Amino acid sequence: MKRHIAILLAVLMLVVMIGCQSNKTDMTQTSVQASNEAYGEGENVTVLDDSKCRITIIGMETDPYFGNTVKVMLENKTIAQTLNFIVPQSSVNGIEWNTVFAKEVPPLSKKTENIQFVGSLADEITEYTAFELVFKVTDADYKELSLVPFRYYPNGKDNAKAYTRQAQPSDVVIRDNDILRLTVIGYDVDDVWGGGVNLFMENKSDDAFMIGVTGVLVNGHPCDPFWATTVRGKTAAYKNIYFLSDDFTQFGITEMESIEMTFHVYNSETNALLCEWTVTLNP
């Protein structure tokens, strides 16, 4: 079963790579366009206002269960078309923070909704001063109508504070150049994935990049995680590379003693290779 999952992941990764090299996937399009977004401050900020819909950020709101949220007004101006409002990508204070937000609005209707940010970062970030929100509007068949990257500063742009991760003695910086800083911050071992490498990525450039790994060897044995991800410009992100336990079982790996892999970093817009290097880790 897990081997089937690995094959499925490989197929999906191939589809993503092909899409990026041709017409680009939705993820790549979003990342590219997000580098030149508009911004707004304070309350009642208009994000999008066209013939089909209007998106307005009303302001910040504290939810008793989900903490700080961004309150938005979603308006469908069409006469007979249901619209979907989605936030596929977001960051808070410059750190990537995925949020689940998808709302359906009937024709000639308005809805007030809260964009929620949940997860472990909620314990670290108590003051939300800068948001990067990508708003996607589709019809009922999920055909894209609008894609709007937007930065929102609830207390004003001049009062925005960037997220800063506190370095730890166990950190291992494996790349630091004018494009990115990549740090190994730990390792995981579990029954499902076998093992994993925990990363903290900082994109120093204005453009989004895609990063993947090849030639992965764990204790000298091939254990391809079929892994690739994107990080938007001027954004940091926590990422994880996981290996399947089937590979560990096949090669009798009970402890990760060495991990060798080659990283490849591409510009998400041009697909140009920015850098690549091989590293050996010793957990």
Secondary structure, 3 states (H helix, E strand, C coil): CHHHHHHHHHHHHHHHHHHHHCCCCHHHHHHHHHHHCEEEECCCEEEEECCCEEEEEEEEEEECCCEEEEEEEEEECCCCCCEEEEEEEEEECCEECCCCCEEEECCCEEEEEEEECCCCHHHHCCCCCCEEEEEEEECCCCCEEEEEEEEEECCCHHHCCCCCCCCCCCCEEEEECCCEEEEEEEEECCCCCCEEEEEEEEECCCCCEEEEEEEEEECCEECCCCCEEEECCCCEEEEEEEECHHHHHHCCCCCCCCEEEEEEEEECCCCCEEEEEEEEECC
